[in-house]
Amino acid sequence: MNAATNTDDLAPTPTFNQAFRIFAKIGLLSFGGPAAQIALMHKFIVEEKSWLSEKQFLGALSFCMLLPGPEAMQLATYAGWRMRGPFSGLVGGLLAGLLFVLPGAFVILALAAIYALYGDVPLIATIFLGIKATVVIIVIEALLRVSKRALNGNIYWLIAALSFVGIFFLALPYPLIVFIAAAVGYLLGTQPADDKSPEIPVSVSAYSTFKTIAIWLAIWWVPIIIMGQVSGQPVLTEIGAFFSKLAVVTFGGAYAVLAYMGQDVVANFGWLSAGEMMDGLGLAETTPGPLILVTEFVGFIAGFREGGFWLGLAAAIVTLCVTLVPCFLWIFAGAPYIEWISAQPRLSGALSAITAAVVGVILNLSIWFGLHVFFNTVTPQKYGFITLWQPELATLNWHVVVLAIISAILLLKLHWNIMKVLVISAALGWVLVEFA
């Protein structure tokens, strides 16, 4: 599980406190879904601290996009694993991954409890209105930054454009888009001609990889098996098994999770209603951490309905564990191979093509998120095999427009600190809704 020696001898070696502060800051500021979260990590880890090189970051991003589960959390885990110094490897990966997800997990748990006990709270909605407006600008900035680095040839621009068309207009499955991009990149072998990187050996043995897999499988499944024997609460076992299955098949993040679990949790299990399902996604979209934390909301509501607050708490913990433990398995087993993959011309071409496809996906997320933030009503309209998202112009929320313009000026023009802008925007959101 230990990291390989960093190929960049000039990369600084952070202390534990430095790593803790940076990854805690990322976890607390990681609003807005994977696009904004990836941009935030790039800003801190690549641009400011140089703990990863540009090539390492993009290679890891491409690899994480291939995996089921939240790619931003997996990327954070890899960044912690890959750092130089005594806290790299397993400790660094756990530190980065947990700090990325736990702040949002605590917030979701608190909001889920308030939601279950008291229903929707208008104050929270008005505060998060400002946060949503700022997140739109963060996502746009992420799109510009990632595209500038990833689209370094006509073939990449074409892949990005076709990926956007495929996912936005044709509603093609995200895994299919990634697979096609990877296949095209592999066949073309699109590694840059001037990249003469030496052969990079794999840093671990096959035995070590199998041992890592076995350990994390045990961490994943043994608690579920024991819980099923001693808890006396069948709902906990059902939740553990159901969300474990989702952790393996949900490529594409939280929206893919909704597609997989929506019908089952509403119609088959009866854990919550369709409206509650969307409320949970709304909470996850406006709180820090990966959007896949919507599963924690579902788990809490399911347990709460079955046996009150404490069973809801237990169900939320089970859901969180079986959703996130597989992410550590994928990264700790696969991380030692990422740079080796990047050094193979055809495999590197596949990863580069995936990164280009990611630009199209981020553009899709930017437009989708922007439409749903600026307009209160957005409906999908099908024209044959084409799907168009059509906003109802009368539902334009002028509060959000004003807040987004202010956020754009503060972030893009004046380059203010993200945390400061989020706080200001949240406060202004409450003021505008209450008094304007």
C-alpha positions in Angstrom: 0.0 0.0 0.0 3.0 2.3 0.1 3.5 5.0 -2.5 6.2 4.8 -5.1 9.1 7.3 -5.0 8.0 10.6 -6.5 9.4 11.1 -10.0 9.5 14.8 -9.5 12.5 15.4 -7.2 11.5 19.1 -6.8 8.1 18.2 -5.3 7.9 19.5 -1.7 7.4 17.2 1.3 4.5 18.4 3.4 4.3 17.8 7.1 1.3 16.0 8.6 -0.1 19.3 9.9 0.3 20.9 6.4 -1.4 18.0 4.7 -4.2 17.9 7.3 -4.9 21.7 6.9 -5.0 21.5 3.1 -7.2 18.4 2.9 -9.5 19.7 5.6 -9.8 23.0 3.7 -10.7 21.0 0.5 -13.3 19.0 2.4 -14.9 22.1 3.9 -14.9 24.0 0.6 -15.9 21.1 -1.7 -19.3 22.4 -2.8 -20.7 22.0 -6.3 -20.1 18.5 -7.4 -17.1 16.9 -9.0 -16.4 19.7 -11.5 -15.9 22.3 -8.7 -14.2 19.8 -6.4 -11.7 18.7 -9.0 -10.9 22.4 -9.7 -10.5 23.1 -6.0 -8.1 20.2 -5.6 -6.1 21.3 -8.6 -5.8 24.8 -7.2 -4.5 23.7 -3.8 -2.5 20.5 -4.7 -1.0 21.3 -8.1 -0.9 25.1 -8.4 -0.3 26.3 -4.8 1.5 23.4 -3.1 3.0 21.4 -6.1 2.4 18.1 -4.3 1.4 16.6 -7.6 2.5 17.6 -11.1 0.1 18.5 -13.8 0.7 15.1 -15.6 0.2 13.1 -12.4 -3.0 15.0 -11.6 -4.6 14.5 -15.0 -3.4 10.9 -15.2 -5.0 10.1 -11.8 -8.2 12.0 -12.8 -8.5 9.9 -16.0 -8.0 6.7 -13.9 -10.6 7.8 -11.3 -13.1 8.5 -14.0 -13.0 4.8 -15.0 -14.0 3.7 -11.5 -17.4 3.4 -9.9 -18.2 5.8 -7.1 -17.3 9.5 -6.5 -14.3 10.3 -8.6 -13.5 13.5 -6.7 -13.1 11.6 -3.4 -11.0 9.0 -5.2 -8.8 11.7 -6.7 -8.3 13.2 -3.2 -7.4 9.8 -1.8 -4.8 9.3 -4.6 -3.4 12.7 -3.9 -2.8 11.8 -0.3 -1.4 8.5 -1.2 1.0 10.0 -3.8 2.5 12.8 -1.6 6.1 12.7 -0.7 7.1 12.3 3.0 6.4 10.0 5.9 2.7 10.5 5.7 2.2 9.4 2.1 0.9 6.0 1.1 -1.9 4.4 3.3 -1.9 7.2 5.9 -1.9 10.0 3.4 -4.6 8.4 1.4 -6.9 7.8 4.4 -6.2 11.3 5.7 -7.1 12.9 2.3 -10.1 10.7 1.5 -11.7 10.9 5.0 -11.2 14.7 5.3 -12.7 15.1 1.9 -15.9 13.3 2.8 -16.5 13.6 6.5 -17.4 17.4 6.7 -20.1 16.9 4.2 -21.2 13.6 5.8 -21.7 15.4 9.2 -23.7 18.2 7.5 -25.9 15.8 5.6 -26.5 13.8 8.8 -27.6 16.9 10.6 -29.8 18.1 7.8 -31.3 14.7 7.3 -32.2 14.6 11.0 -33.7 18.1 10.9 -35.6 17.1 7.7 -37.0 13.9 9.3 -38.0 15.6 12.6 -39.2 19.0 11.4 -39.6 18.8 7.6 -38.0 21.3 5.1 -36.5 24.4 6.8 -36.7 27.7 4.7 -33.7 29.3 6.4 -31.4 26.6 5.2 -32.8 26.9 1.7 -32.2 30.6 1.5 -28.6 30.3 2.8 -27.8 27.6 0.3 -29.3 29.7 -2.5 -26.2 31.9 -2.4 -23.9 29.0 -2.2 -25.5 27.5 -5.3 -25.0 30.8 -7.2 -21.3 30.8 -6.3 -20.9 27.1 -7.2 -22.1 27.9 -10.7 -19.1 30.3 -11.1 -16.7 27.7 -9.5 -17.8 25.1 -12.0 -17.4 27.5 -15.0 -13.9 28.3 -13.7 -13.2 24.6 -13.5 -14.3 24.0 -17.0 -12.0 26.7 -18.3 -9.0 25.5 -16.3 -9.4 21.8 -17.1 -10.1 22.3 -20.8 -7.0 24.5 -21.2 -4.8 21.7 -19.9 -6.6 18.7 -21.3 -7.5 19.8 -24.9 -4.0 20.1 -26.4 -4.9 18.7 -29.9 -7.7 18.6 -32.4 -8.6 15.0 -31.6 -9.1 16.0 -27.9 -11.4 18.9 -28.9 -13.4 16.5 -31.0 -13.7 13.9 -28.3 -14.8 16.5 -25.8 -17.4 17.9 -28.2 -18.8 14.5 -29.1 -18.9 13.5 -25.4 -20.9 16.6 -24.6 -23.3 16.0 -27.4 -23.6 12.3 -26.3 -24.4 13.0 -22.7 -26.3 16.3 -23.0 -28.5 15.8 -26.1 -28.6 12.0 -26.5 -28.6 11.0 -22.8 -26.0 8.3 -23.5 -24.9 6.4 -20.4 -21.7 7.9 -18.9 -19.8 4.6 -18.8 -20.5 4.1 -22.5 -19.0 7.5 -23.3 -15.9 6.8 -21.2 -15.5 3.4 -22.9 -15.8 4.8 -26.4 -13.3 7.6 -25.6 -10.9 5.1 -24.0 -11.1 2.8 -27.1 -10.5 5.7 -29.5 -7.5 6.9 -27.5 -6.1 3.4 -27.2 -6.4 2.7 -30.9 -4.8 6.1 -31.9 -2.1 5.9 -29.3 -2.4 9.6 -28.7 0.5 10.1 -26.4 2.2 13.5 -27.2 5.1 13.0 -29.6 7.5 15.0 -27.5 6.9 13.0 -24.3 10.0 10.8 -24.0 9.3 9.7 -20.4 11.4 6.6 -19.4 9.8 3.3 -18.7 8.2 3.4 -15.2 8.2 0.0 -13.3 5.2 -1.0 -11.3 6.0 -0.2 -7.7 4.3 -3.2 -6.0 4.1 -7.0 -6.5 1.0 -8.9 -7.5 1.0 -10.5 -4.1 0.9 -7.0 -2.4 -2.0 -6.0 -4.7 -4.0 -9.1 -3.9 -3.3 -8.6 -0.1 -4.6 -5.0 -0.4 -7.7 -6.2 -2.1 -8.3 -8.9 0.5 -7.9 -6.5 3.4 -10.3 -4.0 2.0 -12.9 -6.6 1.0 -12.8 -7.8 4.6 -13.2 -4.2 5.9 -16.1 -3.8 3.5 -18.0 -7.1 4.1 -17.2 -8.5 7.5 -19.1 -5.8 9.4 -22.2 -6.4 7.2 -22.1 -10.1 7.9 -21.6 -9.7 11.6 -24.3 -7.0 11.8 -26.8 -9.3 10.1 -26.2 -11.9 12.7 -26.3 -9.8 15.9 -28.3 -6.6 15.3 -31.7 -8.0 15.0 -32.5 -5.2 12.5 -33.1 -6.6 9.0 -33.2 -3.1 7.5 -29.5 -2.6 8.4 -28.5 -5.7 6.5 -30.8 -4.7 3.6 -29.2 -1.3 3.4 -25.7 -2.6 3.6 -26.3 -5.1 0.8 -28.2 -2.7 -1.4 -25.7 0.2 -1.2 -22.8 -2.2 -1.5 -24.2 -3.3 -4.9 -24.6 0.4 -5.9 -20.9 1.0 -5.0 -19.9 -1.5 -7.6 -22.2 -0.5 -10.5 -22.7 3.3 -10.2 -20.3 4.7 -12.7 -20.7 8.5 -13.2 -21.3 9.7 -9.7 -24.5 10.8 -7.9 -26.7 11.2 -11.0 -25.9 7.6 -11.9 -26.8 6.6 -8.4 -30.2 8.2 -8.8 -30.8 6.3 -12.0 -29.9 3.0 -10.3 -31.5 3.4 -6.9 -34.5 5.7 -7.5 -37.0 3.0 -8.4 -35.8 0.5 -5.8 -35.7 2.7 -2.7 -39.1 4.3 -3.6 -41.1 1.5 -5.2 -39.5 -1.8 -4.1 -38.2 -1.0 -0.5 -40.6 1.9 0.3 -37.9 3.6 2.3 -38.9 7.2 1.1 -41.0 9.0 -1.5 -39.9 10.3 -4.9 -40.1 13.9 -3.6 -38.0 13.0 -0.5 -35.5 11.5 -2.9 -35.1 14.7 -4.8 -34.9 16.7 -1.6 -32.0 14.5 -0.5 -30.2 15.2 -3.8 -30.9 18.9 -3.3 -29.2 18.8 0.2 -26.3 16.9 -1.3 -25.8 19.4 -4.1 -25.6 22.3 -1.7 -23.4 20.9 1.0 -19.6 20.1 0.9 -18.4 16.7 -0.2 -19.3 14.3 -3.0 -22.9 14.3 -4.3 -23.0 10.6 -3.7 -23.6 11.5 0.0 -27.3 11.5 -1.1 -27.1 7.8 -0.2 -26.4 8.8 3.4 -29.7 10.8 3.4 -31.6 7.8 2.0 -30.1 5.5 4.6 -30.9 7.8 7.5 -34.6 8.3 6.3 -35.0 4.5 5.8 -33.7 3.7 9.3 -35.6 6.6 10.9 -38.9 5.4 9.4 -38.2 1.9 10.7 -37.1 2.6 14.2 -36.5 6.3 15.0 -33.4 8.5 15.3 -30.9 5.9 16.6 -31.7 3.4 14.0 -31.6 6.2 11.4 -28.1 7.1 12.7 -27.0 3.4 12.5 -28.4 3.2 9.0 -26.6 6.4 7.9 -23.3 5.1 9.2 -23.8 1.7 7.4 -24.7 3.5 4.2 -21.7 5.8 4.4 -19.3 2.9 5.1 -20.4 0.6 2.3 -20.5 3.5 -0.2 -17.0 4.8 0.6 -14.9 1.8 1.7 -15.0 0.4 -1.9 -13.4 3.8 -3.0 -10.4 3.1 -0.8 -10.2 -0.4 -2.2 -10.1 0.8 -5.8 -7.5 3.5 -5.1 -5.1 1.6 -2.8 -5.2 -1.4 -5.2 -4.9 0.6 -8.4 -2.8 3.6 -7.4 0.6 1.9 -7.8 -0.3 1.2 -11.5 -1.4 4.7 -12.5 2.0 6.1 -13.5 2.9 2.8 -15.2 -0.3 3.0 -17.2 0.5 6.6 -18.1 4.0 5.6 -19.4 2.4 3.1 -22.0 1.7 4.9 -25.2 -1.6 3.3 -26.0 -2.8 3.2 -22.4 -1.7 6.8 -22.0 -3.6 7.6 -25.1 -6.7 6.0 -23.6 -6.4 8.0 -20.4 -5.8 11.3 -22.3 -8.9 10.6 -24.4 -10.9 10.0 -21.2 -9.6 13.3 -19.8 -10.9 15.0 -22.9 -14.2 13.3 -22.5 -14.3 14.6 -19.0 -14.2 18.1 -20.3 -17.4 17.4 -22.2 -18.9 15.9 -19.1 -18.0 18.9 -17.0 -19.6 21.2 -19.7 -22.7 19.1 -19.4 -22.7 19.3 -15.6 -22.1 23.1 -15.8 -25.1 23.7 -18.1 -27.3 21.2 -16.2 -26.5 22.7 -12.9 -26.7 26.3 -14.1 -30.2 25.7 -15.6 -31.5 24.2 -12.4 -30.0 27.0 -10.2 -31.2 29.9 -12.3 -34.6 28.6 -13.1 -37.1 27.1 -10.7 -38.7 24.9 -13.4 -36.6 22.9 -16.0 -38.1 20.1 -17.9 -36.6 17.6 -20.3 -38.3 17.5 -23.7 -37.7 14.6 -26.1 -37.6 15.1 -29.8 -37.1 11.6 -31.2 -33.8 10.4 -29.8 -32.7 13.9 -28.8 -33.4 15.3 -25.3 -33.4 19.0 -24.6 -33.5 20.7 -21.1 -36.0 23.5 -21.4 -36.3 26.1 -18.7 -39.5 27.9 -18.0 -38.4 31.5 -18.5 -41.1 32.9 -16.1 -39.4 31.0 -13.3 -36.0 32.7 -13.6 -34.8 33.4 -10.1 -33.4 37.0 -10.2 -31.9 36.5 -6.7 -29.6 33.8 -8.1 -28.6 36.0 -11.2 -27.6 38.8 -8.9 -25.6 36.5 -6.6 -23.9 34.8 -9.5 -22.8 38.1 -11.0 -21.4 39.2 -7.6 -19.6 35.8 -7.2 -18.2 36.1 -10.7 -16.7 39.5 -10.0 -15.3 38.4 -6.7 -13.8 35.1 -8.0 -12.9 35.7 -11.6 -12.1 39.4 -11.6 -10.8 40.1 -8.0 -9.6 36.5 -7.3 -11.0 36.5 -3.8 -10.7 33.5 -1.5 -13.3 30.9 -2.2 -14.4 30.5 1.4 -14.9 34.2 1.8 -17.0 34.4 -1.3 -19.1 31.4 -0.2 -19.8 33.0 3.1 -20.7 36.4 1.6 -22.9 34.8 -1.0 -24.7 32.7 1.5 -25.4 35.8 3.7 -26.5 37.9 0.7 -28.8 35.0 -0.4 -30.6 35.2 2.9 -30.8 39.0 2.8 -32.2 39.1 -0.7 -34.9 36.5 -0.1 -35.9 37.9 3.2 -35.9 41.6 2.4 -35.8 42.2 -1.4 
